[in-house]
Amino acid sequence: MSDHIKTSTENGVLRIRLAREDKKNALTIDMYEALVAAFSRAEDTPDIRVIMLEGGDEIFTAGNDLKAFATGLLGDGSDKKPPVLEWIEAVATAKKPVIAAVSGPAIGIGATILLHCDLVYADPSAYLHMPFTDLATVPEAGASYILPRRFGRQIAAEFFLLCEKVSAQRAYDMGIVNAVITDGPVRDHAVKIAERIAQKPPQAIAMTKALMTVDVDDMKAHIGVEAEQFASRLQSPEMQQVIMAMMSKKS
């Protein structure tokens, strides 16, 4: 279990916190493995009725750790599914409600994973950013499946081709965020919502959620296509040049 993924359970809610704030909560292979394990435990534990995902006070996550790309983030060439894909599918197919509390930037997979959450709450500092084409790669986590179908091709192009940052308020106006919380910490609001859902009949909740996600098989297939293209981009001269430039700035 990664030291950078913190979990706690109370009142039927499993809280999962990204805790690598000194590195902007950038996600590593170990963190993905811990996230997969946490979601698996939630699904297997009847007393856990809701999953809540949260970041830090100033950042949700900066997305994937650049060094993780060089150490096999998307797999080692074997048939084993890489942890990042396991986690995306765990969130996308979770039988129990998934709630996100977002403060600060949600970048890359930090933004795309929110599309799979059942409820998303943000504070005014939050924004979504999907800079995939700026990084010479393609969208992931099913974002290129979900966004055009939900909002239309032109809005999706703003996210993917222009790589525009989307404020919490605009995300609320679009329906990606359920509420922008201004009267206290967003995590406090989100956990109250989670506890409220946890008190409801769990089978009815699970069945209702399943009815709302009837296209999950098509989406999973699309996630696989995205992952193949994303992996191919990692070897491209374009992306190698971008990554090297970014790493040189950090050194």
PALOLO-978314 format. One line per field, with one value per residue: x, y, z of N, C-alpha, C in turn. Coordinates in nm, 4 decimals, always signed. Layout:
N
n.px [X;...]
n.py [Y;...]
n.pz [Z;...]
ca.px [X;...]
ca.py [Y;...]
ca.pz [Z;...]
c.px [X;...]
c.py [Y;...]
c.pz [Z;...]
This chain:
251
n.px [+0.0846;+0.0615;+0.2217;+0.1209;-0.1452;-0.4168;-0.6514;-0.9716;-1.2459;-1.5775;-1.9040;-2.0125;-1.8802;-1.6082;-1.3250;-1.0940;-0.7871;-0.5717;-0.2397;+0.0098;+0.1156;+0.3449;+0.4428;+0.2476;+0.0399;+0.0849;+0.0401;+0.1608;+0.2802;+0.2691;+0.0791;-0.1474;-0.1831;-0.2497;-0.4876;-0.6493;-0.6612;-0.7975;-1.0490;-1.1308;-1.1520;-1.3611;-1.5741;-1.5959;-1.6715;-1.9444;-2.0249;-1.9189;-2.0549;-2.0430;-1.8037;-1.5553;-1.3587;-1.0781;-0.8536;-0.5820;-0.5796;-0.5100;-0.4676;-0.6074;-0.5145;-0.2179;-0.2168;-0.0654;+0.2523;+0.5470;+0.7850;+0.6875;+0.6013;+0.8338;+0.8888;+0.7146;+0.4347;+0.2082;+0.2222;+0.4256;+0.4715;+0.3704;+0.0791;-0.0614;-0.2887;-0.2195;-0.1857;-0.2978;-0.5000;-0.6544;-0.7479;-0.8965;-1.1012;-1.2066;-1.3237;-1.5014;-1.6743;-1.7686;-1.9864;-2.0873;-2.1776;-1.9680;-1.8089;-1.6642;-1.4464;-1.3237;-1.0513;-0.8643;-0.6388;-0.7411;-0.5972;-0.5332;-0.5672;-0.6781;-0.8844;-1.0314;-1.1133;-1.3154;-1.5366;-1.6416;-1.7381;-2.0131;-2.1174;-1.9932;-1.8173;-1.6962;-1.4574;-1.4301;-1.1715;-1.1099;-1.0297;-1.0655;-0.8480;-0.7393;-0.4783;-0.3963;-0.3319;-0.1503;+0.0566;+0.1318;-0.0118;-0.3027;-0.6508;-0.7618;-0.9033;-1.1619;-1.2574;-1.2745;-1.4852;-1.6989;-1.7275;-1.7903;-2.0384;-2.1940;-2.1796;-2.1446;-1.9608;-1.8212;-1.7838;-1.6297;-1.4050;-1.3017;-1.2017;-1.0132;-0.8714;-0.8122;-0.7328;-0.8379;-0.8592;-1.1031;-1.3144;-1.4355;-1.6917;-1.7811;-1.7706;-1.9696;-2.1901;-2.2003;-2.2671;-2.0887;-1.9891;-2.1573;-2.2048;-2.0659;-1.8826;-1.8992;-1.9228;-1.7560;-1.5153;-1.4788;-1.4565;-1.5824;-1.8476;-1.8887;-1.8555;-2.0727;-2.2793;-2.2097;-2.2463;-2.5165;-2.6169;-2.5196;-2.6907;-2.9129;-3.1130;-2.8946;-2.9006;-3.0972;-2.9770;-2.7491;-2.8701;-3.0072;-2.7935;-2.6718;-2.8650;-2.8302;-2.5944;-2.5828;-2.4364;-2.1832;-2.0160;-1.9575;-1.8173;-1.5972;-1.4673;-1.3924;-1.2189;-1.0090;-0.9200;-0.8360;-0.6250;-0.4425;-0.3700;-0.2700;-0.0496;+0.1034;+0.1687;+0.3508;+0.5905;+0.6427;+0.8284;+0.7347;+0.6034;+0.8072;+0.9858;+0.8399;+0.8092;+1.0775;+1.1475;+0.9821;+1.0749;+1.3342;+1.2921;+1.2115;+1.4344]
n.py [-0.1198;+0.2175;+0.4922;+0.7296;+0.7240;+0.7660;+0.6167;+0.5983;+0.4840;+0.5520;+0.5669;+0.4230;+0.5186;+0.5075;+0.6877;+0.8088;+0.9450;+1.1411;+1.1844;+1.3231;+1.5794;+1.7378;+1.6799;+1.7698;+1.5907;+1.4129;+1.1168;+0.7893;+0.4570;+0.2919;+0.4322;+0.4059;+0.1288;+0.1118;+0.2561;+0.0913;-0.1318;-0.0191;+0.0454;-0.2121;-0.3282;-0.1771;-0.2597;-0.5215;-0.5130;-0.5147;-0.3243;-0.0899;+0.1591;+0.3793;+0.5448;+0.7839;+1.0209;+1.2234;+1.5081;+1.7235;+2.0308;+2.2340;+2.1280;+1.8910;+1.6775;+1.6683;+1.4980;+1.2310;+1.1196;+1.2300;+1.0821;+0.8306;+0.7533;+0.6721;+0.4412;+0.2390;+0.2992;+0.2432;-0.0288;-0.3292;-0.4551;-0.7080;-0.9271;-0.8457;-0.6237;-0.2808;-0.0955;+0.1657;+0.1481;-0.0479;+0.0941;+0.3031;+0.1529;+0.0415;+0.2610;+0.3425;+0.1267;+0.0836;-0.0496;+0.0737;+0.4044;+0.6742;+0.9520;+1.2700;+1.5125;+1.8182;+2.0314;+2.3023;+2.2493;+1.9987;+1.7876;+1.6335;+1.2909;+1.3432;+1.5134;+1.3694;+1.1418;+1.2332;+1.2355;+0.9881;+0.9741;+0.9678;+1.1833;+1.5116;+1.7522;+2.0813;+2.3334;+2.6955;+2.7352;+2.5281;+2.3723;+2.2165;+2.0482;+1.9260;+1.8561;+1.7018;+1.6981;+1.9064;+1.7807;+1.6118;+1.3776;+1.1625;+1.1754;+1.0048;+0.7515;+0.7189;+0.9660;+1.0755;+0.9389;+0.9997;+1.2889;+1.4046;+1.2800;+1.3613;+1.6421;+1.7347;+1.7661;+2.0067;+2.1278;+1.9281;+1.9570;+2.1964;+2.1136;+1.9163;+1.9847;+2.2584;+2.2569;+2.3931;+2.5417;+2.4651;+2.6274;+2.5859;+2.6919;+2.6963;+2.4240;+2.3437;+2.4718;+2.3234;+2.0764;+1.8887;+1.9208;+1.9029;+2.0961;+2.4103;+2.4777;+2.7170;+2.7775;+2.6648;+2.3939;+2.1894;+1.9136;+1.8554;+1.9103;+1.7210;+1.4769;+1.4761;+1.4485;+1.1966;+1.0371;+1.0671;+0.9299;+0.6795;+0.5944;+0.5045;+0.2364;-0.0145;-0.2025;-0.1001;+0.1403;+0.0452;-0.0909;+0.1175;+0.2800;+0.1079;+0.1060;+0.3581;+0.3441;+0.1969;+0.1752;+0.0854;-0.1237;-0.0587;+0.1757;+0.0792;-0.0671;+0.1418;+0.2790;+0.0985;+0.1251;+0.3927;+0.3645;+0.2036;+0.3766;+0.5883;+0.4640;+0.4124;+0.6692;+0.7374;+0.6433;+0.8016;+1.0432;+1.3060;+1.3162;+1.2291;+1.4382;+1.6478;+1.5535;+1.5350;+1.8049;+1.9105;+1.7760;+1.8697;+2.1325;+2.1023;+2.0109]
n.pz [+0.0000;-0.0893;+0.0719;+0.0035;-0.0408;+0.1501;+0.3647;+0.5248;+0.7219;+0.8028;+0.9298;+0.7155;+0.4938;+0.2803;+0.2781;+0.0527;+0.0151;-0.1792;-0.1127;-0.1643;-0.1625;-0.1734;-0.4182;-0.5807;-0.5755;-0.7819;-0.9673;-0.9127;-1.0022;-0.7729;-0.6260;-0.7878;-0.7663;-0.4964;-0.4981;-0.6561;-0.4863;-0.2694;-0.3812;-0.4490;-0.1958;-0.0965;-0.2603;-0.1770;+0.0851;+0.2816;+0.4733;+0.3840;+0.2031;+0.0407;-0.1635;-0.1268;-0.2875;-0.2546;-0.2677;-0.1832;+0.0159;-0.1550;-0.4028;-0.6227;-0.8033;-1.0015;-1.2079;-1.3947;-1.2753;-1.4221;-1.4238;-1.3871;-1.6351;-1.7562;-1.6237;-1.6831;-1.6620;-1.8164;-1.8402;-1.8758;-2.1104;-2.0924;-2.0737;-1.8594;-1.7097;-1.6726;-1.3609;-1.3718;-1.5656;-1.4460;-1.2265;-1.3442;-1.4642;-1.2329;-1.1053;-1.3042;-1.3208;-1.0693;-0.8282;-0.6122;-0.4984;-0.6047;-0.4863;-0.5374;-0.3969;-0.4718;-0.4660;-0.5873;-0.8731;-1.1061;-1.2994;-1.6158;-1.5769;-1.3351;-1.3941;-1.5889;-1.4516;-1.2938;-1.4526;-1.4252;-1.1735;-0.9456;-0.8064;-0.7823;-0.6065;-0.5692;-0.4702;-0.5014;-0.5994;-0.7627;-1.0761;-1.3993;-1.6192;-1.9220;-2.0716;-2.2982;-2.5822;-2.5841;-2.4619;-2.6544;-2.6762;-2.6391;-2.5279;-2.2229;-2.0017;-2.0918;-2.1605;-2.4178;-2.5137;-2.3444;-2.3220;-2.5894;-2.6340;-2.4217;-2.4165;-2.6725;-2.9814;-3.0256;-2.7738;-2.6571;-2.8158;-2.7204;-2.4736;-2.5529;-2.7941;-2.7775;-2.5193;-2.2981;-1.9750;-1.7355;-1.5294;-1.1895;-1.1677;-1.4358;-1.4886;-1.3170;-1.4370;-1.6696;-1.5759;-1.4885;-1.2367;-0.9284;-0.7331;-0.6352;-0.3619;-0.1160;+0.1484;+0.3427;+0.3991;+0.1128;+0.1310;+0.3708;+0.3127;+0.1096;+0.2454;+0.4140;+0.2297;+0.1316;+0.3616;+0.3937;+0.1700;+0.2341;+0.4296;+0.3040;+0.1511;+0.0518;-0.1659;-0.3337;-0.4023;-0.5424;-0.7577;-0.8816;-0.9581;-1.1430;-1.3441;-1.4441;-1.5789;-1.8204;-2.0536;-2.0018;-2.0948;-2.3627;-2.3144;-2.1668;-2.3660;-2.5321;-2.3632;-2.3652;-2.6306;-2.6288;-2.4440;-2.5837;-2.7926;-2.6432;-2.5242;-2.7517;-2.8239;-2.6284;-2.7189;-2.9289;-3.1235;-3.0944;-2.8392;-2.6703;-2.6952;-2.5799;-2.3133;-2.2307;-2.2426;-2.0433;-1.8154;-1.8042;-1.7351;-1.4743;-1.3482]
ca.px [+0.0000;+0.1398;+0.2077;+0.0615;-0.2898;-0.4663;-0.7915;-1.0391;-1.3857;-1.6658;-2.0451;-2.0409;-1.8103;-1.4637;-1.2606;-0.9645;-0.7249;-0.4421;-0.1592;+0.1472;+0.1006;+0.4741;+0.4598;+0.1194;-0.0432;+0.1086;+0.0100;+0.2632;+0.2315;+0.2335;-0.0460;-0.2561;-0.2055;-0.3206;-0.6238;-0.7201;-0.6865;-0.8999;-1.1787;-1.1656;-1.1974;-1.4933;-1.6736;-1.6071;-1.7076;-2.0841;-2.0433;-1.8814;-2.1664;-2.0098;-1.6608;-1.5295;-1.2237;-1.0417;-0.7129;-0.5383;-0.6509;-0.4735;-0.4626;-0.6668;-0.3975;-0.1569;-0.2196;+0.0377;+0.3909;+0.6224;+0.8827;+0.6165;+0.5976;+0.9587;+0.9009;+0.6111;+0.3018;+0.1052;+0.2476;+0.5624;+0.4729;+0.3024;-0.0663;-0.1214;-0.3429;-0.1478;-0.2684;-0.3744;-0.6224;-0.7358;-0.8170;-0.9986;-1.2149;-1.2671;-1.4112;-1.6072;-1.7676;-1.7995;-2.1281;-2.1255;-2.1604;-1.8369;-1.8222;-1.5352;-1.4341;-1.2131;-0.9950;-0.7502;-0.6348;-0.7626;-0.5308;-0.5184;-0.6568;-0.7508;-1.0076;-1.1107;-1.1740;-1.4369;-1.6472;-1.6942;-1.7918;-2.1575;-2.1385;-1.8670;-1.8288;-1.5721;-1.4542;-1.4093;-1.0351;-1.0934;-1.0500;-1.0350;-0.7569;-0.7059;-0.3804;-0.3385;-0.2663;-0.0325;+0.1610;+0.1526;-0.0763;-0.4473;-0.7275;-0.7700;-1.0096;-1.2937;-1.3017;-1.3108;-1.6154;-1.8025;-1.7498;-1.8682;-2.1754;-2.2687;-2.1802;-2.1292;-1.8244;-1.7548;-1.7381;-1.5186;-1.2875;-1.2431;-1.1243;-0.9069;-0.7904;-0.7628;-0.6816;-0.8807;-0.8891;-1.2457;-1.3317;-1.5369;-1.8233;-1.8241;-1.7967;-2.1029;-2.2881;-2.2069;-2.3215;-1.9825;-1.9828;-2.2915;-2.2151;-1.9439;-1.9048;-1.8375;-1.9504;-1.6780;-1.4340;-1.5574;-1.4575;-1.6833;-1.9771;-1.8971;-1.8715;-2.2119;-2.3585;-2.1780;-2.3111;-2.6608;-2.6437;-2.4871;-2.8033;-3.0219;-3.1049;-2.7806;-2.9330;-3.1697;-2.8771;-2.6674;-2.9516;-3.0336;-2.6698;-2.6537;-2.9574;-2.7797;-2.4670;-2.6079;-2.3431;-2.0495;-1.9337;-1.9067;-1.7185;-1.4763;-1.3990;-1.3320;-1.1044;-0.9010;-0.8678;-0.7599;-0.5014;-0.3500;-0.3175;-0.1895;+0.0777;+0.1816;+0.2197;+0.4654;+0.7115;+0.6526;+0.9242;+0.6646;+0.5808;+0.9373;+1.0415;+0.7644;+0.8422;+1.2153;+1.1472;+0.9189;+1.1623;+1.4510;+1.2490;+1.1991;+1.5660]
ca.py [+0.0000;+0.3396;+0.5883;+0.8512;+0.7047;+0.7521;+0.5742;+0.5877;+0.4429;+0.5948;+0.5846;+0.3614;+0.5893;+0.4900;+0.8082;+0.7827;+1.0763;+1.1516;+1.2515;+1.3471;+1.7206;+1.7976;+1.6551;+1.8085;+1.4698;+1.3403;+0.9756;+0.6916;+0.3195;+0.2464;+0.4971;+0.3406;-0.0029;+0.1336;+0.2981;-0.0297;-0.2126;+0.0477;+0.0272;-0.3532;-0.3493;-0.1153;-0.3441;-0.6493;-0.4899;-0.4685;-0.2067;+0.0286;+0.1819;+0.4910;+0.5724;+0.9270;+1.0485;+1.3626;+1.5435;+1.8120;+2.1575;+2.3263;+2.0598;+1.7575;+1.6061;+1.7188;+1.3920;+1.1278;+1.1569;+1.2146;+0.9739;+0.7029;+0.7161;+0.6046;+0.3154;+0.1427;+0.3337;+0.1761;-0.1715;-0.3736;-0.5355;-0.8352;-0.9215;-0.7952;-0.4883;-0.1893;-0.0458;+0.2850;+0.1040;-0.1171;+0.1924;+0.3692;+0.0610;+0.0254;+0.3763;+0.3440;+0.0147;+0.0672;-0.0730;+0.1661;+0.5438;+0.7367;+1.0968;+1.3383;+1.6466;+1.8734;+2.1634;+2.3318;+2.1897;+1.8570;+1.7885;+1.5037;+1.1892;+1.4043;+1.5688;+1.2690;+1.0457;+1.2941;+1.2024;+0.8580;+0.9852;+0.9892;+1.3193;+1.5856;+1.8811;+2.1559;+2.4672;+2.7917;+2.7291;+2.4097;+2.3775;+2.0954;+2.0740;+1.8033;+1.9069;+1.5852;+1.7298;+1.9878;+1.6850;+1.5272;+1.2480;+1.1590;+1.1620;+0.8734;+0.7280;+0.7255;+1.1049;+1.1023;+0.8733;+1.0637;+1.4318;+1.4362;+1.2298;+1.4360;+1.7869;+1.7696;+1.7625;+2.1362;+2.1445;+1.8342;+2.0139;+2.2950;+2.0390;+1.8316;+2.0487;+2.3844;+2.2293;+2.5033;+2.5164;+2.4826;+2.6674;+2.5125;+2.7455;+2.6480;+2.2804;+2.3352;+2.5094;+2.2140;+1.9571;+1.7977;+1.9434;+1.9168;+2.2221;+2.4798;+2.4979;+2.8417;+2.8008;+2.5732;+2.2996;+2.1068;+1.7742;+1.8429;+1.9028;+1.5945;+1.3628;+1.4786;+1.3893;+1.0537;+0.9731;+1.0668;+0.8191;+0.5543;+0.5564;+0.4553;+0.0919;-0.0312;-0.2726;-0.0057;+0.2344;-0.0243;-0.1184;+0.2452;+0.3207;+0.0210;+0.1510;+0.4835;+0.3207;+0.0797;+0.1701;+0.0703;-0.2135;+0.0197;+0.2695;+0.0036;-0.0968;+0.2672;+0.3042;+0.0149;+0.1872;+0.5102;+0.3210;+0.1592;+0.4933;+0.6615;+0.3923;+0.4323;+0.8063;+0.7450;+0.6120;+0.8922;+1.1528;+1.4254;+1.3138;+1.2201;+1.5734;+1.7255;+1.5052;+1.5753;+1.9492;+1.9342;+1.7262;+1.9575;+2.2524;+2.0697;+1.9769]
ca.pz [+0.0000;-0.0978;+0.1809;-0.0513;-0.0466;+0.2864;+0.3691;+0.6542;+0.7061;+0.9111;+0.8932;+0.5866;+0.3863;+0.2661;+0.2258;-0.0102;-0.0047;-0.2449;-0.0103;-0.2110;-0.1972;-0.2063;-0.5619;-0.6415;-0.5827;-0.9071;-0.9429;-0.9470;-1.0132;-0.6379;-0.5866;-0.8617;-0.7065;-0.3704;-0.5316;-0.6989;-0.3665;-0.1885;-0.4462;-0.4367;-0.0577;-0.0832;-0.3259;-0.1061;+0.2249;+0.2865;+0.5586;+0.3061;+0.1108;-0.0480;-0.1774;-0.1451;-0.3361;-0.2274;-0.2767;-0.0767;+0.0292;-0.2624;-0.5320;-0.6307;-0.8540;-1.1245;-1.3084;-1.3848;-1.2510;-1.5468;-1.4110;-1.3972;-1.7762;-1.7907;-1.5491;-1.7184;-1.6116;-1.8955;-1.8534;-1.9013;-2.2323;-2.0689;-2.0899;-1.7359;-1.7224;-1.5834;-1.2508;-1.4076;-1.6328;-1.3452;-1.1431;-1.4263;-1.4761;-1.0997;-1.0818;-1.4062;-1.3031;-0.9267;-0.7992;-0.5057;-0.5394;-0.5909;-0.4705;-0.5389;-0.3400;-0.5503;-0.4373;-0.6722;-1.0063;-1.1376;-1.4296;-1.6801;-1.5224;-1.2248;-1.4512;-1.6602;-1.3587;-1.2392;-1.5424;-1.3828;-1.0380;-0.9433;-0.7573;-0.7741;-0.5395;-0.5883;-0.4140;-0.6099;-0.6530;-0.8482;-1.2207;-1.4744;-1.7313;-1.9942;-2.1682;-2.3650;-2.7095;-2.5527;-2.4245;-2.7727;-2.6592;-2.6640;-2.4039;-2.1607;-1.9028;-2.1541;-2.1775;-2.5575;-2.5331;-2.2636;-2.3449;-2.7099;-2.6225;-2.3205;-2.4373;-2.8129;-3.0340;-3.0154;-2.6354;-2.6391;-2.8824;-2.6289;-2.3745;-2.6065;-2.8981;-2.7229;-2.3834;-2.2123;-1.8345;-1.7092;-1.3897;-1.1133;-1.2003;-1.5673;-1.4747;-1.2565;-1.5394;-1.7665;-1.5126;-1.4446;-1.0924;-0.8710;-0.6597;-0.5955;-0.2187;-0.0708;+0.2909;+0.4245;+0.3225;+0.0209;+0.1771;+0.4764;+0.2444;+0.0363;+0.3359;+0.4605;+0.1217;+0.1288;+0.4765;+0.3658;+0.0776;+0.3029;+0.5146;+0.2199;+0.1239;-0.0389;-0.2903;-0.4189;-0.4538;-0.6421;-0.8760;-0.9476;-1.0254;-1.2598;-1.4483;-1.5003;-1.6483;-1.9046;-2.1662;-1.9452;-2.1760;-2.4753;-2.2624;-2.1336;-2.4919;-2.5788;-2.2755;-2.4159;-2.7536;-2.5850;-2.3786;-2.6884;-2.8627;-2.5461;-2.5113;-2.8743;-2.8231;-2.5378;-2.7948;-3.0437;-3.1075;-3.0458;-2.6950;-2.6044;-2.6930;-2.4809;-2.1790;-2.2003;-2.2171;-1.9137;-1.7094;-1.7957;-1.6623;-1.3321;-1.2913]
c.px [+0.0881;+0.1151;+0.1360;-0.0874;-0.3371;-0.6141;-0.8429;-1.1848;-1.4655;-1.8058;-2.0766;-1.9700;-1.6613;-1.4074;-1.1218;-0.9023;-0.5899;-0.3539;-0.0128;+0.1579;+0.2331;+0.5091;+0.3285;+0.0269;-0.0310;+0.1047;+0.1196;+0.2010;+0.1879;+0.1011;-0.1644;-0.2871;-0.2831;-0.4649;-0.7082;-0.7567;-0.7970;-1.0385;-1.2246;-1.2180;-1.3368;-1.6017;-1.6994;-1.6549;-1.8493;-2.1045;-1.9979;-1.9867;-2.1392;-1.8585;-1.6440;-1.3835;-1.1930;-0.8918;-0.6726;-0.6196;-0.6263;-0.4653;-0.5307;-0.5593;-0.3495;-0.1570;-0.1069;+0.1758;+0.4729;+0.7218;+0.8166;+0.6051;+0.7204;+0.9741;+0.7808;+0.4742;+0.1925;+0.1379;+0.3913;+0.5734;+0.4068;+0.1527;-0.1363;-0.1660;-0.2693;-0.2405;-0.3508;-0.5045;-0.7137;-0.8141;-0.9264;-1.1224;-1.2839;-1.3627;-1.5298;-1.7131;-1.8070;-1.9496;-2.1796;-2.1003;-2.0196;-1.8567;-1.6828;-1.5479;-1.3078;-1.1780;-0.8755;-0.7547;-0.6649;-0.7170;-0.5200;-0.6180;-0.7319;-0.8808;-1.0935;-1.1774;-1.3027;-1.5584;-1.7122;-1.7524;-1.9410;-2.1938;-2.0025;-1.8944;-1.6934;-1.5763;-1.4170;-1.2703;-1.0163;-1.1047;-1.0085;-0.9463;-0.7159;-0.6071;-0.3157;-0.2678;-0.1477;+0.0859;+0.1899;+0.0956;-0.2269;-0.5210;-0.7297;-0.8895;-1.1494;-1.3432;-1.3450;-1.4378;-1.7255;-1.8320;-1.8268;-2.0133;-2.2584;-2.2844;-2.1685;-1.9830;-1.7510;-1.7041;-1.6210;-1.3910;-1.2213;-1.1541;-0.9984;-0.8163;-0.7329;-0.7003;-0.7145;-0.8978;-1.0358;-1.2646;-1.4379;-1.6768;-1.8711;-1.8523;-1.9329;-2.2106;-2.3074;-2.2708;-2.2171;-1.9691;-2.1242;-2.3114;-2.0754;-1.9658;-1.8277;-1.8512;-1.8777;-1.5981;-1.5194;-1.5632;-1.5615;-1.8228;-1.9937;-1.9201;-2.0121;-2.3049;-2.3370;-2.2486;-2.4625;-2.6982;-2.6212;-2.6007;-2.9194;-3.0070;-2.9985;-2.8130;-3.0082;-3.0741;-2.7963;-2.7455;-2.9814;-2.9100;-2.6470;-2.7440;-2.9084;-2.6524;-2.4775;-2.5082;-2.2002;-1.9608;-1.8755;-1.7972;-1.5880;-1.3974;-1.3276;-1.2108;-0.9841;-0.8378;-0.7841;-0.6244;-0.3980;-0.2870;-0.2299;-0.0516;+0.1649;+0.2410;+0.3416;+0.5966;+0.7344;+0.7567;+0.8591;+0.6547;+0.7117;+1.0004;+0.9723;+0.8028;+0.9828;+1.2226;+1.0886;+1.0091;+1.2860;+1.4171;+1.2448;+1.3343;+1.6497]
c.py [+0.1248;+0.4290;+0.7147;+0.8365;+0.6764;+0.7134;+0.5742;+0.5537;+0.4848;+0.6150;+0.5346;+0.4230;+0.5571;+0.6166;+0.7727;+0.9177;+1.0624;+1.2378;+1.2596;+1.4944;+1.7891;+1.7770;+1.6803;+1.6887;+1.3982;+1.1905;+0.8843;+0.5525;+0.2673;+0.3068;+0.4353;+0.2034;+0.0103;+0.1765;+0.1791;-0.1143;-0.1509;+0.0304;-0.1177;-0.3842;-0.2924;-0.2032;-0.4721;-0.6350;-0.4349;-0.3414;-0.0771;+0.0481;+0.2929;+0.5094;+0.7218;+0.9481;+1.1958;+1.3832;+1.6284;+1.9399;+2.2490;+2.2599;+1.9236;+1.6614;+1.6706;+1.6136;+1.2930;+1.1872;+1.1299;+1.0998;+0.8374;+0.6574;+0.6328;+0.4701;+0.2247;+0.1715;+0.2583;+0.0302;-0.2017;-0.4594;-0.6703;-0.8174;-0.8660;-0.6506;-0.3955;-0.1301;+0.0776;+0.2468;+0.0290;-0.0168;+0.2653;+0.2808;+0.0404;+0.1399;+0.3721;+0.2374;-0.0073;+0.0510;+0.0230;+0.3099;+0.5952;+0.8882;+1.1580;+1.4759;+1.7086;+2.0137;+2.1843;+2.2572;+2.0398;+1.8407;+1.6468;+1.4041;+1.2403;+1.4684;+1.4598;+1.1702;+1.1014;+1.2629;+1.0698;+0.8616;+1.0157;+1.1297;+1.3856;+1.7214;+1.9509;+2.2855;+2.5654;+2.7884;+2.6175;+2.4454;+2.2452;+2.1315;+1.9403;+1.8374;+1.7985;+1.6209;+1.8231;+1.8996;+1.5855;+1.3874;+1.2616;+1.1468;+1.0182;+0.8669;+0.7429;+0.8657;+1.1342;+1.0284;+0.9555;+1.2067;+1.4622;+1.3923;+1.3125;+1.5836;+1.8295;+1.7800;+1.8948;+2.1630;+2.0514;+1.8887;+2.1216;+2.2268;+1.9787;+1.9001;+2.1817;+2.3667;+2.3432;+2.4561;+2.5504;+2.5107;+2.5824;+2.5607;+2.6968;+2.4983;+2.2567;+2.3663;+2.3980;+2.0886;+1.8544;+1.8030;+1.9663;+2.0474;+2.2777;+2.5266;+2.6205;+2.8650;+2.7027;+2.4783;+2.2067;+1.9625;+1.7536;+1.8315;+1.7662;+1.4766;+1.3602;+1.4173;+1.2386;+0.9802;+0.9678;+0.9516;+0.6856;+0.5058;+0.4967;+0.3047;+0.0616;-0.1025;-0.1815;+0.0958;+0.1696;-0.0493;+0.0100;+0.2940;+0.2380;+0.0636;+0.2788;+0.4648;+0.2000;+0.0676;+0.1429;-0.0207;-0.1410;+0.1147;+0.1984;-0.0306;+0.0274;+0.3037;+0.2227;+0.0721;+0.3099;+0.4684;+0.2752;+0.2784;+0.5783;+0.5967;+0.4124;+0.5722;+0.8197;+0.7213;+0.7091;+1.0002;+1.2797;+1.4262;+1.3041;+1.3582;+1.6593;+1.6843;+1.5478;+1.7239;+1.9798;+1.8898;+1.8138;+2.0867;+2.2270;+2.0459;+2.1015]
c.pz [+0.0000;+0.0230;+0.1348;-0.0793;+0.0953;+0.2827;+0.5128;+0.6276;+0.8283;+0.8556;+0.7521;+0.4685;+0.3912;+0.2027;+0.1757;-0.0446;-0.0743;-0.1557;-0.0520;-0.2516;-0.2278;-0.3533;-0.6361;-0.6634;-0.7167;-0.8792;-0.9955;-0.9573;-0.8762;-0.5919;-0.6592;-0.8027;-0.5755;-0.3947;-0.5756;-0.5776;-0.2808;-0.2494;-0.4365;-0.2966;-0.0377;-0.1432;-0.2472;+0.0383;+0.2340;+0.3676;+0.4916;+0.1980;+0.0100;-0.0477;-0.2031;-0.1794;-0.3145;-0.2433;-0.1582;-0.0731;-0.0903;-0.3987;-0.5210;-0.6802;-0.9829;-1.2345;-1.2875;-1.3589;-1.3770;-1.5396;-1.4214;-1.5417;-1.8129;-1.7211;-1.5688;-1.6652;-1.6851;-1.9239;-1.8902;-2.0262;-2.2161;-2.0900;-1.9661;-1.7541;-1.6259;-1.4780;-1.2863;-1.4765;-1.5366;-1.2614;-1.2207;-1.4360;-1.3415;-1.0693;-1.1772;-1.3822;-1.1575;-0.9058;-0.6920;-0.5502;-0.5109;-0.5910;-0.4675;-0.4757;-0.3985;-0.5037;-0.5287;-0.8039;-1.0067;-1.2820;-1.4840;-1.6254;-1.3998;-1.2690;-1.5124;-1.5652;-1.2995;-1.3246;-1.5045;-1.2419;-1.0440;-0.8981;-0.7411;-0.7103;-0.5463;-0.5094;-0.5254;-0.6718;-0.7547;-0.9958;-1.2820;-1.5922;-1.7923;-2.1054;-2.2546;-2.4951;-2.6887;-2.5148;-2.5366;-2.7542;-2.6818;-2.5304;-2.3525;-2.0673;-1.9616;-2.1811;-2.3204;-2.5980;-2.4660;-2.3076;-2.4731;-2.6995;-2.5244;-2.3560;-2.5834;-2.8532;-3.0123;-2.8734;-2.6073;-2.7017;-2.7966;-2.5259;-2.4361;-2.7087;-2.8508;-2.5851;-2.2870;-2.0675;-1.8094;-1.5604;-1.3215;-1.1496;-1.3360;-1.5622;-1.4099;-1.3603;-1.6419;-1.7081;-1.4741;-1.2930;-1.0404;-0.7966;-0.6353;-0.4520;-0.1700;+0.0791;+0.3819;+0.3376;+0.2370;+0.0685;+0.2873;+0.4157;+0.1786;+0.1298;+0.3952;+0.3561;+0.1180;+0.2424;+0.4585;+0.2735;+0.1467;+0.3919;+0.4347;+0.1955;+0.0180;-0.1693;-0.3864;-0.4806;-0.5657;-0.7705;-0.9536;-1.0218;-1.1507;-1.3751;-1.5158;-1.5813;-1.7404;-2.0195;-2.1217;-2.0294;-2.2964;-2.4293;-2.2277;-2.2587;-2.5441;-2.4934;-2.3218;-2.5412;-2.7186;-2.5277;-2.4805;-2.7593;-2.7709;-2.5339;-2.6341;-2.8796;-2.7323;-2.6105;-2.9103;-3.0183;-3.0530;-2.8941;-2.6179;-2.5917;-2.5875;-2.3392;-2.1385;-2.1678;-2.0796;-1.7992;-1.6935;-1.7219;-1.5126;-1.2663;-1.2635]
